[in-house]
Amino acid sequence: MPTIDLLFSNFSNFMWGTPLLVLLLGGGLFFTFYSRFTPFRFFRHAFLILIGKYDSEDDPGDISHFQALSSALASTVGMGNISGVAIAIHTGGPGAIFWMWLSAILGMSTKFFTCTLSILYRGKDDEGRVMGGPMYFIESGLGKKFKPLAIWFSLAGLFGCLAPFQSNQLTQIIRDEVFKQQGLFAGDAVIGNLLVGFLIALVVASVIFGGIKRIGLVASRMVPVMVSLYMLAGLTILANHFTEIPEMFMFILRDAFTGDAVMGGALGAVIITGIRRAAFSNEAGIGTEAMAHGAAKTKEPVREGLVAMIGPFIDTIIVCSVTAFAILFSGMWQASESNGVTLTTQAFSHELGEIGRYVLMICVIIFSMSTMIGYSYYGSKCTSYLFGSRYKKYYRIFYVFTLIIASLISLDIAINFIDGMYALMAIPTMTATLLLAPRVMKEARRYFGSLEG
């Protein structure tokens, strides 16, 4: 197992080198200034679109703007917000949170561009269903000669859209908070993990074989509930430390440019950690977000781009920040050697007592299940693009099987595998989006001109 751990660690570290960081951060910076901050200036309009003011049943697509954002958030507002933030602090110190914030702000512009393209260049699968995503806007927007880039994205997506991290962390919290508390499977943890893995697979399978409409319906009901419950617990912790928030904020800023807290001055490691965890959390520039928003019922590409822009704001600026402050205020990031969901659980238990532990467990179950449900749709779209729609059911079977395997592997293998595959997905997504950026702005000028007219 240590050899496998090292293999995936080397793969992830290689993929997340300087070139990819420049592509993601530099690309987000370019989109922000190239659009002249257009997405941010129409933030209010984005919320009007989200609540259905411009919805029409006659528009092409499968799900509403709200369901599209909920499906995307079902994938992004998940274990990346609970475990991912804990990993960021454990690995890169408090300063990593600042780089997560910066990545999210730039990621809002990135999502505006990628998700506008996902509607602007929607394609159809072999069954005639309207589809959107990087593979379609690469081929339709850039032409057939760029199809290898679309195939690259789709092949990476087959594996990058698996959910080993979510299954692994859900298994971990059930093992820690249920099995150990009740003295179950003390002599054979593997059996307990397998049992949890089978239960996870069964629940996920019952939803994902219903397709995107069922996923969108379930997500639109689960996401608001899970975010509200988690935010209530997190904000209670922040309220208890209200006077300390400015000092903690300054502490994060100082550590962001020194890396002293954990990395001993290794600033580059702090930056890389923050950007990696932000990408895992809000998925801006990875391409998965474009597949969810590509299913929205709309004739106006810019509308979906604006709705998508809200995602990183909710996911990273709000939810991840609540997690980060809860962990830092608790002091458990220094007092414990734990990582991932265990560290977050310790923080909530320290601050809220037993109720904090139970609330977090409920949130982890909902967060991770919603993410696993959303990811299956992305992988199915990649399968449909590469091999045809009739093979989607086989991918879903494979997907469900990997959830069981994930319950047995280490956290390091799970996170490094997904990090590496996300990097492979980001390269074609960001490359194509940068090349097609002028067409997004042409469409934006037309749309915003019609509003003013």
Secondary structure, 3 states (H helix, E strand, C coil): CHHHHHHHHHHHHHHCCHHHHHHHHHHHHHHHHHCCCHHHHCHHHHHHHHCCCCCCCCCCCCECHHHHHHHHHHHHCCHHHHHHHHHHHHHHCCHHHHHHHHHHHHHHHHHHHHHHHHHHCCEECCCCCEECCHHHHHHHHHCHHHHHHHHHHHHHHHHHCCCHHHHHHHHHHHHHHHHHHHCCCCCCHHHHHHHHHHHHHHHHHHHHCCHHHHHHHHHHHHHHHHHHHHHHHHHHHHHHCHHHHHHHHHHHHHHHCCCCCCCCCCHHHHHHHHHHHHHHHHCCCCCHHHHHHCCECCCCHHHHHHHHHHHHHHHHHHHHHHHHHHHHHHCHHHHCCCCHHHHHHHHHHHHHCHHHHHHHHHHHHHHHHHHHHHHHHHHHHHHHHHHCHHHHHHHHHHHHHHHHHHCCCCHHHHHHHHHHHHHHHHHHHHHHHHHHHHHHHHHHHHHHHHHHC
